[in-house]
Amino acid sequence: MTAAPSSPADVVISVDDDAWYRYLPTVREHVQKSAGAALDAADVGLSGAVEVSVMLTDDAALRRLNKTYRRIDKATNVLSFPAGDLALPPDLPRLLGDVVLAVETVAAEAARDGKEFADHTAHLIVHGILHLLGYDHEGDDEAALMERLEVRVLARLGVADPYSCRPAEKCEGQ
């Protein structure tokens, strides 16, 4: 599948929990579009074909992954696993890595924050893909850069800025 016009991308999607379809019947198309937009907008000099894997699963799986790879024994919304620099034959796509999302956590966060499930899912896909491309949010400057890029990609997808304050809330600094 071609996901982004400037860099052909194969987005391999695994849906391990049918709850994803209950929340978002078009989840495969949604993931493809979100991942493609992130890959297209990222300014990291992608050339040639790339491949990314997106696994849509549940809290139990994310908890196991989080415990194994980050030593944090709890579920989370999204994890990214960059593939690194694997030596592959030149005719194969460059493997970027894996992004894994947990349906229960994504749904709970969307409900808690008054966001559409589809919009929150798009944000987390974009966030995860950007991690695969080397973006991070460890320092303030890195976080600001990553957030600006996320907001720009999400705007192209018709998703509101997830970092803006909603009028009914008391925002930080107000």
JONORMO-V763551 format. One record per backbone hydrogen bond with DSSP energy under -1.0 kcal/mol. NH is the residue of the N-H (numbers start at 1). CO is the residue of the C=O. Records with the same first field share a line. If there is no record, write none. Layout:
NH->CO ; CO
This chain:
10->50
12->52
14->54
16->56
20->17
21->18
22->18
23->19
24->20
27->24
30->26
31->27
32->28
33->29
34->30
35->31
36->32
37->33
38->34
39->35
40->36
41->37
42->38
44->42
50->8
51->94
52->10
53->97
54->12
55->99
56->14
57->101
62->58
63->59
64->60
65->61
66->62
67->63
68->64
69->65
70->66
72->66
74->72
79->100
81->98
83->96
86->84
88->86
92->89
94->49
96->51
98->81
99->53
100->79
101->55
102->77
103->57
106->102
107->103
108->104
109->105
110->106
111->107
112->108
113->109
115->110
120->116
121->117
122->118
123->119
124->120
125->121
126->122
127->123
128->124
129->125
130->126
131->127
132->128
133->129
134->131
135->130
143->139
144->140
145->141
146->142
147->143
148->144
149->145
150->146
151->147
152->148
153->149
154->150
155->151
156->152
157->153
158->155
159->154
164->161
169->166
174->171
